[in-house]
């Protein structure tokens, strides 16, 4: 009987000290525009602890590069993949739309582009990685050289292309 009483007192004591957690309201997905860039920060396990970036197309999809090749995800699916995303938008919406259209052309012409991080920015028909894809979309599609990287630059981290001259942060 003493054991049951002790267990009951312990159980009730724990209940008194535990505060129920309030459920957080789901954050609605922001409205996206063609050319928007979605960055996953360093440290996210879904971006292999490196960081990741994708570009939004006119059909509310996100094109990005992964080890299996280029990938086109529905935007809602892309948002579910990452714990946090940072949204950057082109200051010139028409330029963003042109960049998105160019990313779509890269995807359609070479969806199985091999993933290679140490490749230069020049060649759009071969090896890709996420930052290179986005940089090329803006350079070749909209005539915007994000952060003025030369065409022979290699292995750019996604954070390096956040160019405030051409992009602004919309939301975390």
N, C-alpha and C positions, 0 to 999 in steps of 0.2 A: 504493500500500500504506500510505503514511504517513497518508493521509486516512481510510482504513478503520480503522486503529489508533486514530487520534485520535477518530474518531466513537464507536468502541467504548468507549474510556476515558471519554469524556464521558457516554455513555449509562449506563455502570456507576456513575460518580460520582453522577449524578442519582439513580439508584435507591437508593444508599446513604444519601442525605440526605433522601429523601422517606419520610415515615412514613405507613403506611397509615391511613386514617381508619376509626375504628370506626363501625359502623352504629348509629344511635340506634334504640332500641326504640320502636315506635309507641306514642304515648300513647293509652290507651283513652278513648273519648268518655265523659264523665261521665253518670250517670243524670240524666235531666231530669224535672222536674215541671211541671204546668200553671202558668203564671204566671211561670216563670223568665224572666229577661231575659238576652240574650246581647249583649254590647257588643263592638264592634270598636274598638280604640283609634285615636286620631288618628295619621295617618301611614301607615295601611294603604292600599295602592293599591286594594284591592277596596272600600274605603269612600270612595273619591274624596278621600282625604287629609283627610277631615273627621271621620270617626267614624260609627258606625252602631249601631242597636239593633233587635232583634226580640224577640218574645214567643212563648214555647212554649205550644202548645195541648195538649189532652188526648190527641190522637192522635199525639203526638211530631212535630209539625210546627212550623215557625217562621213566624209572620206578620210581615211587615215591609213598609215602603213604599219603592218605588224609582221612578225617573222614569217608568216605563211603567205605574205603578199599584200597587195592593196586590199582594203576592206571598205565596204560601204554599209554602214549601219543606219537603221532608223534612229532619229535623234533621241527618242524616248529610251531606246535600248542603250545607246551610248551613255546617256545620263545615268542609267542604272548600273553601268559597269564601274563607275568611279564614285568614291565617297565624296570627293569635292572636285568641282570644275570651276575654272575662271573663264569668263566670257569676254572676249575682246572683239571689237567691231571696227570696220574700216571707217575712217572719217569721211571718205567719199563712198557712198553706198553703191554707185555705179561701178567703181573700181572693185569693190567687194564682189559684186555680181559677176564681173568679168573674171576675177580670180577663181570664183566658185565654178564657173563654166570651164575654165582651163583645167582645174583639178578633175572635173568630171571627164574631160577628154583624156587626161593621163590615165585615169582609172579604166576607162573603156578600151583604150589602146593596149594596155598592159596590166591587166588585173593580177597577174601572177608575178609581178616584178619582184625579183629576189630582194630580201631585206639585207642591206649592207650599210653600216653606219659610216665607214670610212670611204665614202665616195664623194666626188666633187659635185657642186650644184649645177653644173652645165647640162649634163645629159638627162633628158626627160624620158627616154625610151628604155632605160635599163634599170639598174639597181636603185632602190629607194629606201628611205627611212622617213619617219613622220615629219621632222622639221624640214627636210629637203623638199618633200612633196608640197608643203604649205608655202615655203619660200619660192619655189618654182611657180606655183599657181599665181602668186602676186607679181613675180618678176615677168614671166612670159605672158600671163593673162591680163594683167592690169598695168604693166610698165612700172611697177613699184619695187624698188630694191630695198627690202627690209633690212635696216641697219647697215646698208652699204657693203654687204659682204661681197667679195669678188667671186666670179664664177668658179675659180679653182679652190674655194674654201671647202673644207671637209669637216665632218663630224660636229655639226652644230647642235648644241643643246636647245630644246624648245624655248627656254627662258631667254635665249639670246636674240630671238627675233621679235620680241615685244617692243616694237618701234613706235614711240609716242608721236612721232611726226605723222604717221599714217594710221595708227590704231589707238583706240581708247578703251579703257576697261569699263564694261557695262555692269558686271555683277560677279559676285563670288558665289 
